[in-house]
Amino acid sequence: MLGTESPVGPELNTVGARLSPEEIRESVIDPAAVTTEGFPPGIMPADFVDRMTIRELEMLVRFLAESEG
């Protein structure tokens, strides 16, 4: 459950309703590709995806894609 709010980035509780799994994956792989209005770029480390396995990336994408609020 994603029950917390963050002043650092966009709401993740409903990210699955806003973005496709492909868009979520792209945002994790290249955080600078698209930034949410109102939030500064560069908050998520550019090497975040390098810190996980492909399986972990896909688990994260699937988890976020299923978050629709």
C-alpha positions as CSV (number, residue, x, y, z in Angstrom):
1,M,0.0,0.0,0.0
2,L,1.3,3.5,-0.9
3,G,-0.4,5.3,2.0
4,T,2.0,8.3,2.3
5,E,2.2,11.6,0.5
6,S,5.5,13.1,-0.6
7,P,6.4,16.8,-1.2
8,V,9.3,15.5,-3.4
9,G,7.5,13.8,-6.2
10,P,4.1,13.1,-7.7
11,E,1.4,11.0,-6.1
12,L,2.1,7.3,-6.7
13,N,-1.2,5.9,-5.4
14,T,-2.8,6.5,-8.7
15,V,0.1,6.3,-11.1
16,G,-1.4,3.2,-12.8
17,A,-4.5,5.3,-13.8
18,R,-2.3,8.0,-15.3
19,L,0.6,6.0,-17.0
20,S,0.9,2.8,-18.9
21,P,3.4,0.2,-17.8
22,E,5.6,1.3,-20.6
23,E,5.6,4.9,-19.4
24,I,6.2,3.8,-15.9
25,R,9.2,1.7,-17.0
26,E,10.6,4.6,-19.1
27,S,10.3,6.9,-16.1
28,V,12.3,4.5,-13.9
29,I,14.9,3.8,-16.6
30,D,15.3,7.5,-17.7
31,P,13.9,9.7,-14.9
32,A,14.7,12.9,-16.9
33,A,12.7,11.7,-20.0
34,V,9.4,13.2,-18.6
35,T,8.9,15.2,-15.4
36,T,5.7,15.9,-13.7
37,E,4.7,19.6,-13.7
38,G,5.3,21.2,-10.4
39,F,8.2,19.0,-9.4
40,P,11.9,19.8,-10.3
41,P,13.8,17.3,-12.4
42,G,16.7,15.4,-10.9
43,I,15.0,14.2,-7.8
44,M,15.2,10.5,-8.7
45,P,18.8,9.4,-9.2
46,A,19.6,8.8,-12.9
47,D,21.3,5.5,-12.0
48,F,18.3,4.2,-9.9
49,V,17.6,1.4,-12.5
50,D,21.3,0.3,-12.3
51,R,20.8,-0.5,-8.7
52,M,18.2,-3.2,-9.4
53,T,17.8,-6.4,-11.4
54,I,15.5,-6.7,-14.4
55,R,13.2,-8.7,-12.3
56,E,13.1,-6.0,-9.6
57,L,12.4,-3.4,-12.3
58,E,9.5,-5.4,-13.7
59,M,8.1,-6.0,-10.2
60,L,8.2,-2.3,-9.5
61,V,6.5,-1.5,-12.8
62,R,3.8,-4.1,-12.2
63,F,3.2,-2.8,-8.7
64,L,2.9,0.8,-9.8
65,A,0.8,0.0,-12.8
66,E,-1.7,-1.7,-10.5
67,S,-1.9,1.4,-8.3
68,E,-5.1,3.1,-9.5
69,G,-6.2,4.7,-6.3
